């Protein structure tokens, strides 16, 4: 028995050695491809049309010794691959453009060789109408929101190219959201807060997703945001930054009479609010105020999105009442003396907050220019301080009780900057703070960039224990945003761009039933502003308007 086992073992060893030898023979040497050559033909190219016929199609051929695959980076945010090296690509940027096309030949063991060729090609594809619908036109921007009131504003169905009638797939057959369905639970409420901003400059269109730092993820991809709930969920996820939009002919299975024929490709992994790991969206319908798109997830599921230019939160966050007071800052020079006066100097103990600046009324620190109020903080020696800034107020000129306040502003940057747009109880000189009350419509600190704070101070909650909330808002120092306060006898609500982020119940026990006046300033450092960046030179808060509705 032992002899038989020994024979079997020796036979097995022989087979194993032989197998390994055969594998070595099959694998061969790890060798980088050589003699990589790339050629291309532009469709319709001739003496009269040296850059092609306007279709944008280019036929590529790559060859190399020892290559088992070829990949292409076409220089227009798109890539492709071909085992035999031949591939057709359609360039869609309007006009004649030069593309730097990189071809990578890969050999055994993953080693590769690359080559770059320059391709001049003319494309006549340009859906100018779709661009205008999306953006409002050249030089303009338009904001889109989920059409939350419309059935099926989010839905999914099959994407089956082998279906007998592919057109039947042009609807969310598997799931269709009911009106305002995602408002029902905290894990999905972030979706309707999203703002999709499209901007056009010439033929170029850019896109930015403003979602306050929270993204609604399909459960299949929650790991991208570090999630593990196993279902669709709102996760903290940074979508800041401008994406480029490429428009290209649609190649989806949807019949031509059920789609526009134009698709959008977003750069930098951009996506339209709901994360399904796709950056390509087929436009099914588009008009001035309605947009329907279709995108494919994992190759077999088609997701449908419906957007509108109507903010779904407007019913709860919109502005009501009549305009009773405003400053549009449309006269250059000093701020209107009928509306504004100044706080000057360093105050007591750095205005009660250990702030480092001296406030002035100099044009270097405060002025109206080109339709905006500009308050500038500077690093400079002045009257014993290392920084200067400005603080203007409506005290004695305008105060009010109850109403909606809207301020459109762009904020400064830099560690230690502390801009604020706020209100103070008009009786503060006889009713010492915090008894007089304070409502901070907007505060921001450069050491915590893009986080907006809304706060109330009163005897029961003030300073470090004040009653406040905050919201992550992308681009507060690069773009204008609208900061809003809704103040009634029963509630005080805080908004950014009509997105509510904090609410305080108001009643007769609180000091918010009397007149308040406005203050706008940039402090430097202090208890809230924190450490000032030693490289700070200057930065400006720009205010487009301030308005009161009652």
VMD Tcl script that draws the C-alpha trace (Angstrom):
set ca {
  {0.00 0.00 0.00}
  {2.85 2.37 0.90}
  {4.58 1.49 -2.43}
  {1.46 2.33 -4.42}
  {1.10 5.67 -2.59}
  {4.73 6.45 -3.31}
  {4.24 5.74 -7.01}
  {1.16 7.98 -7.11}
  {3.07 10.75 -5.34}
  {6.00 10.57 -7.78}
  {3.60 10.58 -10.70}
  {1.82 13.62 -9.29}
  {5.15 15.44 -8.84}
  {6.11 14.71 -12.42}
  {2.81 16.08 -13.69}
  {3.20 19.20 -11.52}
  {6.70 19.91 -12.85}
  {5.55 19.32 -16.42}
  {2.54 21.58 -15.88}
  {4.75 24.37 -14.51}
  {7.11 23.99 -17.46}
  {4.20 24.26 -19.88}
  {2.92 27.36 -18.07}
  {6.34 28.95 -18.39}
  {6.35 28.18 -22.08}
  {2.87 29.66 -22.53}
  {3.63 32.82 -20.52}
  {6.95 33.59 -22.17}
  {9.24 36.51 -21.35}
  {7.84 39.73 -19.85}
  {8.55 42.10 -22.73}
  {7.42 45.64 -23.38}
  {5.80 46.17 -26.79}
  {8.08 47.71 -29.38}
  {7.73 49.48 -32.73}
  {4.46 51.14 -31.70}
  {2.95 52.87 -34.72}
  {-0.30 54.86 -34.78}
  {-2.13 56.01 -37.90}
  {-5.53 57.63 -38.36}
  {-7.96 58.74 -41.05}
  {-10.33 61.67 -40.52}
  {-13.69 60.93 -42.15}
  {-14.33 63.05 -45.22}
  {-10.80 64.41 -45.30}
  {-9.71 65.63 -48.73}
  {-8.05 68.61 -50.37}
  {-11.18 70.72 -49.91}
  {-11.82 69.51 -46.34}
  {-8.44 68.92 -44.70}
  {-10.06 68.51 -41.27}
  {-12.90 66.24 -42.34}
  {-16.56 66.47 -43.24}
  {-17.84 67.82 -39.91}
  {-18.89 64.46 -38.50}
  {-15.91 64.50 -36.13}
  {-15.25 60.80 -36.78}
  {-11.66 59.55 -36.81}
  {-10.56 55.98 -37.55}
  {-7.45 54.92 -35.60}
  {-5.10 51.99 -36.18}
  {-2.29 51.05 -33.80}
  {0.26 48.28 -34.24}
  {3.15 47.09 -32.08}
  {5.27 44.01 -31.64}
  {4.42 41.94 -28.53}
  {1.22 43.94 -27.78}
  {-1.88 42.17 -26.49}
  {-4.10 45.24 -26.04}
  {-4.28 48.92 -26.97}
  {-5.95 51.70 -24.94}
  {-6.69 55.21 -26.16}
  {-7.01 58.50 -24.29}
  {-8.58 60.75 -26.89}
  {-7.87 64.03 -25.09}
  {-11.56 64.95 -24.78}
  {-12.39 63.31 -21.39}
  {-13.12 59.98 -23.11}
  {-11.13 56.77 -23.52}
  {-11.38 53.49 -25.41}
  {-9.63 50.17 -25.89}
  {-9.15 47.63 -28.67}
  {-7.35 44.30 -28.71}
  {-6.48 44.64 -32.39}
  {-5.61 48.35 -32.16}
  {-8.40 49.58 -34.45}
  {-11.03 51.94 -33.06}
  {-13.37 54.69 -34.26}
  {-13.91 57.82 -32.19}
  {-16.23 60.78 -32.71}
  {-14.95 64.15 -31.54}
  {-17.76 66.56 -30.76}
  {-16.25 69.87 -29.65}
  {-17.61 72.40 -32.19}
  {-15.23 73.75 -34.80}
  {-11.72 72.72 -35.74}
  {-9.76 71.47 -32.74}
  {-6.44 69.77 -32.15}
  {-6.51 66.76 -29.83}
  {-3.53 65.11 -28.18}
  {-4.34 61.40 -28.41}
  {-2.33 59.01 -26.25}
  {-2.14 55.36 -27.31}
  {-0.84 52.76 -24.85}
  {0.22 49.31 -26.07}
  {0.23 46.74 -23.27}
  {2.23 43.51 -23.37}
  {2.51 40.43 -21.16}
  {2.90 41.09 -17.46}
  {1.25 44.50 -17.81}
  {4.31 46.29 -19.22}
  {3.44 48.98 -21.74}
  {4.68 51.46 -24.31}
  {2.93 54.69 -25.26}
  {2.84 57.16 -28.08}
  {1.12 60.53 -28.60}
  {-0.32 61.75 -31.90}
  {-1.94 65.09 -32.67}
  {-5.24 65.02 -34.54}
  {-6.87 68.03 -36.22}
  {-10.57 67.42 -36.76}
  {-13.66 69.47 -37.53}
  {-16.97 68.79 -35.76}
  {-20.23 70.42 -36.74}
  {-22.12 68.86 -33.81}
  {-23.40 71.67 -31.61}
  {-26.76 71.51 -29.87}
  {-26.89 75.27 -29.29}
  {-30.55 75.16 -28.27}
  {-29.90 72.61 -25.50}
  {-27.07 74.78 -24.19}
  {-29.34 77.81 -24.11}
  {-32.10 75.88 -22.34}
  {-29.61 74.61 -19.75}
  {-27.87 77.91 -19.02}
  {-30.12 80.75 -20.15}
  {-27.63 81.71 -22.86}
  {-24.08 82.89 -23.40}
  {-22.65 84.57 -20.31}
  {-25.50 83.37 -18.10}
  {-26.14 80.69 -15.47}
  {-29.26 78.73 -14.63}
  {-30.03 76.64 -11.55}
  {-31.98 73.39 -11.79}
  {-33.70 71.46 -9.00}
  {-35.37 68.09 -8.68}
  {-38.96 68.27 -9.95}
  {-39.99 66.82 -6.61}
  {-43.71 67.47 -7.11}
  {-43.79 65.41 -10.32}
  {-44.43 61.63 -10.15}
  {-41.43 59.68 -11.41}
  {-38.92 62.49 -10.89}
  {-36.55 59.68 -9.86}
  {-37.01 56.22 -11.28}
  {-35.31 53.16 -12.70}
  {-36.06 50.61 -15.41}
  {-34.27 48.03 -17.58}
  {-31.65 48.86 -20.16}
  {-31.96 45.87 -22.46}
  {-30.62 46.32 -26.01}
  {-32.03 42.90 -26.91}
  {-35.61 43.81 -26.02}
  {-38.13 43.29 -28.80}
  {-39.13 46.94 -28.51}
  {-36.40 48.95 -26.81}
  {-38.73 51.94 -26.71}
  {-40.74 50.19 -24.04}
  {-37.74 50.63 -21.74}
  {-38.04 54.39 -21.93}
  {-39.78 54.65 -18.56}
  {-38.91 53.73 -14.95}
  {-40.61 50.33 -14.98}
  {-38.98 49.02 -11.78}
  {-39.43 52.04 -9.50}
  {-40.98 55.51 -9.74}
  {-40.78 58.04 -6.90}
  {-44.01 59.59 -5.69}
  {-44.23 63.40 -5.24}
  {-41.89 64.61 -2.49}
  {-41.15 61.01 -1.52}
  {-37.58 61.78 -0.45}
  {-38.74 64.34 2.09}
  {-40.03 61.54 4.27}
  {-36.85 60.45 6.06}
  {-33.55 62.05 7.14}
  {-31.52 59.56 5.11}
  {-32.93 60.92 1.83}
  {-33.94 64.53 2.51}
  {-30.65 65.94 1.18}
  {-31.68 65.11 -2.40}
  {-34.21 67.92 -2.81}
  {-31.77 70.49 -1.45}
  {-29.42 70.03 -4.41}
  {-28.82 72.81 -6.91}
  {-27.44 71.96 -10.35}
  {-25.87 75.09 -11.85}
  {-25.06 75.26 -15.58}
  {-23.07 78.21 -16.98}
  {-22.29 79.10 -20.59}
  {-19.34 81.08 -21.92}
  {-19.27 81.04 -25.70}
  {-19.65 77.42 -26.80}
  {-18.35 76.11 -23.48}
  {-20.72 74.93 -20.75}
  {-19.67 74.23 -17.18}
  {-21.52 72.56 -14.32}
  {-21.43 72.74 -10.55}
  {-23.37 70.63 -8.06}
  {-24.21 72.58 -4.91}
  {-25.46 70.18 -2.28}
  {-24.19 71.48 1.04}
  {-21.66 68.66 1.30}
  {-24.25 65.84 1.40}
  {-24.86 63.47 -1.51}
  {-27.65 60.93 -1.97}
  {-25.91 57.65 -2.84}
  {-27.28 54.57 -4.52}
  {-26.66 51.75 -2.05}
  {-24.47 49.90 -4.56}
  {-21.85 52.65 -4.30}
  {-22.12 53.79 -0.69}
  {-18.58 52.53 -0.12}
  {-17.32 55.52 -2.14}
  {-18.48 57.70 0.77}
  {-17.49 55.20 3.45}
  {-21.06 54.00 4.02}
  {-22.24 50.56 5.04}
  {-26.01 50.88 5.50}
  {-26.88 48.64 2.57}
  {-29.42 51.03 1.04}
  {-29.71 54.48 -0.54}
  {-28.51 57.11 1.92}
  {-27.32 60.72 2.28}
  {-23.59 60.78 3.05}
  {-21.09 63.57 3.58}
  {-19.34 63.83 0.21}
  {-17.54 66.77 -1.39}
  {-18.86 67.69 -4.85}
  {-17.30 71.14 -4.98}
  {-15.57 72.33 -8.11}
  {-16.46 73.25 -11.67}
  {-16.95 70.45 -14.20}
  {-16.80 70.80 -17.97}
  {-19.74 69.53 -20.00}
  {-19.17 67.86 -23.37}
  {-22.19 67.46 -25.66}
  {-22.15 64.45 -27.94}
  {-24.57 62.48 -30.10}
  {-26.69 60.04 -28.13}
  {-26.00 56.35 -28.69}
  {-28.50 54.97 -26.16}
  {-31.05 52.28 -27.12}
  {-33.92 54.75 -26.75}
  {-35.55 55.30 -30.18}
  {-34.79 58.58 -31.88}
  {-38.35 59.84 -31.56}
  {-38.22 59.41 -27.77}
  {-35.00 61.30 -27.09}
  {-33.36 64.54 -28.15}
  {-30.32 62.88 -29.70}
  {-27.87 64.72 -27.43}
  {-25.99 63.40 -24.43}
  {-23.92 65.19 -21.77}
  {-20.55 63.95 -20.50}
  {-19.27 65.56 -17.27}
  {-15.56 65.86 -16.54}
  {-13.97 64.93 -13.23}
  {-16.54 62.21 -12.44}
  {-19.28 64.83 -12.24}
  {-22.82 63.57 -11.75}
  {-26.36 64.93 -11.61}
  {-27.13 64.89 -7.87}
  {-27.94 61.16 -7.34}
  {-24.75 59.08 -7.25}
  {-24.94 56.04 -9.53}
  {-21.28 56.03 -10.65}
  {-22.05 57.55 -14.05}
  {-21.01 60.81 -15.71}
  {-22.87 60.31 -19.01}
  {-26.50 61.46 -19.29}
  {-28.77 61.14 -22.32}
  {-31.14 64.10 -22.73}
  {-34.66 62.80 -23.38}
  {-36.49 66.13 -23.05}
  {-35.44 69.71 -22.44}
  {-37.17 73.09 -22.41}
  {-36.65 76.38 -20.62}
  {-37.88 74.97 -17.32}
  {-37.97 71.16 -17.59}
  {-35.19 68.60 -18.12}
  {-35.46 64.80 -18.36}
  {-32.28 62.71 -18.51}
  {-31.42 59.01 -18.57}
  {-28.20 57.43 -17.28}
  {-26.99 53.84 -17.13}
  {-25.79 52.15 -13.93}
  {-23.69 48.99 -14.13}
  {-24.62 48.53 -17.79}
  {-28.10 47.13 -17.25}
  {-30.17 49.63 -15.22}
  {-31.47 52.88 -16.67}
  {-32.09 55.68 -14.17}
  {-34.42 58.56 -15.04}
  {-34.16 62.04 -13.51}
  {-36.58 64.93 -13.96}
  {-35.44 68.46 -13.09}
  {-37.14 71.84 -13.02}
  {-36.12 75.47 -12.58}
  {-38.68 75.71 -9.76}
  {-37.15 75.25 -6.31}
  {-39.08 72.46 -4.52}
  {-38.27 74.16 -1.20}
  {-39.76 77.49 -2.25}
  {-43.07 76.72 -0.55}
  {-41.35 76.62 2.84}
  {-38.33 78.78 2.18}
  {-39.51 81.34 -0.37}
  {-39.76 85.05 0.31}
  {-43.21 86.44 1.10}
  {-44.47 89.95 1.87}
  {-43.72 93.37 0.37}
  {-40.31 95.00 0.10}
  {-40.19 97.68 2.82}
  {-36.49 98.63 2.91}
  {-33.35 97.86 0.95}
  {-29.93 99.01 -0.13}
  {-28.92 97.88 -3.61}
  {-25.47 99.55 -3.36}
  {-25.79 101.02 -6.83}
  {-24.07 104.40 -6.19}
  {-20.26 104.36 -6.07}
  {-18.49 105.93 -3.13}
  {-19.10 105.72 0.60}
  {-22.07 103.67 1.84}
  {-25.32 105.64 1.70}
  {-25.32 107.88 4.84}
  {-29.11 107.65 4.92}
  {-28.75 103.92 5.66}
  {-25.36 103.41 7.31}
  {-23.07 104.78 9.98}
  {-19.85 103.32 11.45}
  {-18.34 101.69 14.49}
  {-14.73 102.87 14.77}
  {-11.64 101.80 16.68}
  {-10.95 98.66 18.72}
  {-13.94 98.76 21.07}
  {-13.69 97.32 24.56}
  {-11.53 94.21 24.77}
  {-11.50 93.85 20.99}
  {-15.26 94.46 20.71}
  {-15.83 92.00 23.53}
  {-14.31 89.12 21.55}
  {-10.53 89.75 21.72}
  {-10.54 90.80 18.07}
  {-7.31 92.14 16.53}
  {-8.50 94.80 14.06}
  {-9.15 98.53 14.17}
  {-12.35 99.59 12.40}
  {-12.12 102.62 10.11}
  {-14.33 104.53 7.69}
  {-11.53 104.83 5.09}
  {-12.16 103.99 1.47}
  {-9.39 101.40 1.80}
  {-11.66 99.44 4.14}
  {-15.20 100.23 3.00}
  {-16.72 101.50 -0.23}
  {-19.42 100.93 -2.81}
  {-18.06 100.06 -6.23}
  {-19.58 98.57 -9.39}
  {-22.90 97.81 -7.71}
  {-21.58 96.09 -4.58}
  {-20.57 97.09 -1.06}
  {-16.97 96.11 -0.36}
  {-15.67 95.69 3.18}
  {-11.95 94.87 3.14}
  {-9.78 93.58 5.97}
  {-6.08 94.40 5.61}
  {-2.86 93.46 7.34}
  {-1.33 96.87 8.13}
  {-0.13 98.87 11.12}
  {-2.75 101.46 11.98}
  {-3.37 103.25 15.27}
  {-1.57 100.52 17.21}
  {-3.31 97.58 15.52}
  {-1.87 95.12 13.02}
  {-5.08 94.89 11.01}
  {-7.77 97.26 9.71}
  {-11.33 96.58 8.62}
  {-14.79 98.19 8.68}
  {-18.06 97.73 10.55}
  {-21.13 99.55 9.27}
  {-24.52 99.63 10.97}
  {-28.05 100.98 10.45}
  {-28.38 102.06 14.10}
  {-30.50 105.21 14.41}
  {-31.27 105.11 10.68}
  {-33.26 101.92 10.16}
  {-34.58 99.27 12.53}
  {-37.46 96.82 12.28}
  {-39.53 94.22 14.10}
  {-40.31 90.96 12.29}
  {-39.94 90.27 8.59}
  {-37.76 88.45 6.06}
  {-34.22 89.65 5.43}
  {-32.26 88.68 2.32}
  {-28.58 89.51 1.80}
  {-26.70 88.44 -1.33}
  {-23.00 88.29 -0.57}
  {-19.61 86.81 -1.41}
  {-17.34 86.21 1.57}
  {-13.64 86.81 2.25}
  {-11.03 84.08 2.69}
  {-8.04 83.58 4.92}
  {-7.35 82.05 8.29}
  {-8.56 84.41 10.99}
  {-11.15 86.26 8.90}
  {-14.56 86.47 10.58}
  {-17.19 88.18 8.39}
  {-20.67 88.66 9.82}
  {-24.06 90.00 8.72}
  {-26.17 90.35 11.84}
  {-28.74 92.26 13.88}
  {-28.61 93.70 17.39}
  {-31.46 94.77 19.66}
  {-31.92 98.53 19.30}
  {-32.14 98.95 23.10}
  {-28.70 97.45 23.73}
  {-27.38 100.62 25.43}
  {-29.94 100.35 28.24}
  {-30.62 96.62 27.99}
  {-27.10 95.20 28.16}
  {-26.16 92.33 25.83}
  {-27.20 89.52 25.75}
  {-30.48 90.81 27.20}
  {-30.96 93.02 24.15}
  {-30.78 89.96 21.89}
  {-28.74 89.24 18.74}
  {-29.60 87.41 15.51}
  {-26.62 86.44 13.31}
  {-27.94 86.01 9.77}
  {-24.55 84.84 8.52}
  {-21.18 84.21 10.12}
  {-18.17 82.54 8.54}
  {-14.63 81.88 9.72}
  {-11.75 81.45 7.32}
  {-10.32 78.68 9.48}
  {-13.44 76.63 8.69}
  {-13.96 77.49 5.04}
  {-17.45 77.13 3.49}
  {-19.27 76.48 6.78}
  {-22.04 79.05 7.34}
  {-23.38 79.73 10.83}
  {-26.80 81.13 11.82}
  {-27.26 81.94 15.49}
  {-29.36 83.75 18.10}
  {-28.04 85.09 21.42}
  {-30.23 85.83 24.46}
  {-29.86 85.50 28.24}
  {-30.59 81.78 28.14}
  {-28.13 81.01 25.33}
  {-25.25 83.27 24.36}
  {-21.59 83.39 23.36}
  {-20.18 79.84 23.26}
  {-23.56 78.41 24.33}
  {-25.67 80.32 21.81}
  {-28.54 78.69 19.90}
  {-27.16 78.12 16.43}
  {-26.88 75.85 13.40}
  {-24.51 75.56 10.47}
  {-24.45 74.43 6.86}
  {-21.66 73.49 4.46}
  {-22.06 75.65 1.34}
  {-19.66 75.17 -1.54}
  {-17.93 78.27 -2.89}
  {-19.01 80.97 -0.43}
  {-15.84 82.93 -1.23}
  {-15.95 82.46 -5.01}
  {-19.68 82.89 -5.67}
  {-22.53 85.02 -4.38}
  {-25.09 83.29 -2.16}
  {-28.31 84.56 -0.58}
  {-28.36 84.52 3.23}
  {-31.85 84.81 4.65}
  {-33.54 85.30 8.01}
  {-37.27 84.74 8.53}
  {-38.32 86.34 11.79}
  {-41.86 86.09 13.19}
  {-43.46 86.13 16.63}
  {-43.33 82.33 16.69}
  {-40.16 81.34 14.77}
  {-36.73 82.49 13.65}
  {-35.43 80.57 10.63}
  {-32.07 80.66 8.85}
  {-31.48 79.88 5.15}
  {-28.75 79.82 2.52}
  {-30.05 79.95 -1.05}
  {-33.53 79.03 0.29}
  {-32.17 75.94 2.06}
  {-33.22 76.09 5.71}
  {-30.56 74.91 8.17}
  {-31.67 76.20 11.57}
  {-34.86 77.20 13.38}
  {-35.54 78.72 16.79}
  {-38.94 78.82 18.47}
  {-39.76 82.43 19.43}
  {-42.06 83.54 22.26}
  {-42.58 86.38 24.74}
  {-39.84 85.06 27.08}
  {-37.18 85.93 24.48}
  {-36.02 89.43 23.46}
  {-37.04 88.95 19.81}
  {-40.29 90.93 19.84}
  {-38.90 94.46 19.39}
  {-36.76 96.56 17.05}
  {-33.35 95.41 15.82}
  {-30.82 97.11 13.52}
  {-28.27 95.74 11.03}
  {-24.49 95.38 11.35}
  {-22.05 94.14 8.66}
  {-18.35 93.72 9.35}
  {-15.19 91.63 9.02}
  {-13.41 90.92 12.30}
  {-9.91 89.47 12.46}
  {-9.06 86.70 14.91}
  {-10.82 86.83 18.25}
  {-12.63 84.14 20.19}
  {-14.49 82.82 17.13}
  {-12.21 83.91 14.26}
  {-9.26 82.04 15.73}
  {-5.62 82.10 14.66}
  {-4.77 84.62 11.93}
  {-2.74 83.24 9.03}
  {0.67 84.99 9.20}
  {0.65 85.24 5.38}
  {-2.70 87.08 5.32}
  {-2.56 90.31 3.30}
  {-6.17 91.34 2.62}
  {-9.58 89.97 1.66}
  {-12.99 91.46 0.89}
  {-16.64 90.76 1.63}
  {-18.87 91.88 -1.25}
  {-22.57 92.56 -0.68}
  {-24.83 92.86 -3.70}
  {-27.95 93.89 -1.76}
  {-29.76 93.78 1.57}
  {-33.60 93.68 1.56}
  {-36.36 93.55 4.14}
  {-39.84 92.17 3.37}
  {-42.89 92.43 5.61}
}
mol new
graphics top color blue
foreach p $ca { graphics top sphere $p radius 0.5 }
foreach p [lrange $ca 0 end-1] q [lrange $ca 1 end] { graphics top cylinder $p $q radius 0.2 }
display resetview
